[in-house]
Amino acid sequence: MASVLVTGGAGYVGAHAAKALARGGITPVVFDNLSTGHRHNIRFGPFEEGDIRDTPRLAGVMQSHAVTAVLHFAASIEVANGEQSPAAFQDNNVAGTQSVLEAMRISGVKQLVFSSTAAVYGAPKYTPIDERHPCNPVNVYGETKREAERRIHDFAAAHGVQYVCLRYFNAAGADLDGEIGEEHEPETHLIPNALKAAAGRGGPMKLYGGDYDTPDGSCVRDYVHVHDLAAAHLAALAALEGGARALACNLGSGRGHSVREVLDAVETVTGRPVPFEIAPRRAGDVPVLTADPSFARRALGFTGTHSALEAIVRDAARFHAARWGMALPGEAGRS
Ligand code: UDP
């Protein structure tokens, strides 16, 4: 059975991708330093604890497991932390990616799928955003991911490596079987925070900015189901097998939903009100961010089947409700 290295495989999207690989008959070898990932997410293949900046260790793992490709998720991702600690972000996200590339060179691994982000685009000049949109990141997180993409591009051209950069919009939802889900600490993302408020844990949620130039005054985002993201990584590996050399693809549903619409969906799914208060705008938030996913559809067959808002919220709610002991409508008595 083929083996693929999954850096950051103990994290949110990485763990879902590891599960998708295992389901697809590929052994996911998780490489993670457990700085933010969770040991309980590592259950689909072997685990190698280590830091991506440790090139010899990374190369050793690639060789001992005879991996044929790398899915590179390991990164620092909290936007606010990047503003406070740019050097740490550059080190982990840029130098870390360079180290992954160098380990691939040492080990002769020729295929890479990189976990990138819509943050590489910065403030949208138009929406929906396609891949021709200029890349002018407006925060350190986006800068580091953009720089990592550049390094991958240059390295790939020089060393005959094939790659796909997947630019996620708003990753959300949870595993369809409820095995894995979003567990950031502290949690900053909208859907888990809204569910927390609905469950009565930690008081009302803050809705950042009620006066944007959008239909209901709250920000509009493109939420994409983590299951669909995971599937796109397998499709990217297949595209590389099929001869793709250098791709960057947006992964989004192509639909925008406001924060208020998300809160409505959480109320519908949980059958509970979501207590919230309007708070000042959050630094760096743009009013509207939506993807044009048509290139991903053509290049990867990406359809975003599970990315309807209510399906995303339902799967996230199931995951969190099980951990919090919160009953959901229609689930009473289920074993
Ligand atoms: N948001 C909010 N309250 C929260 C978390 C997020 O109002 O507790 C808003 C945020 O301002 C943005 C949207 O929800 O407009 C999505 O934010 P999230 O942090 O989930 O993802 P991002 O768009 O920052 O990647």
Residues whose N, C-alpha, C, O or C-beta is under 5 A from the ligand:
A	BS01	UDP	T188 H189 L190 N193 K206 L207 Y208 C219 R221 V259 R282 D285
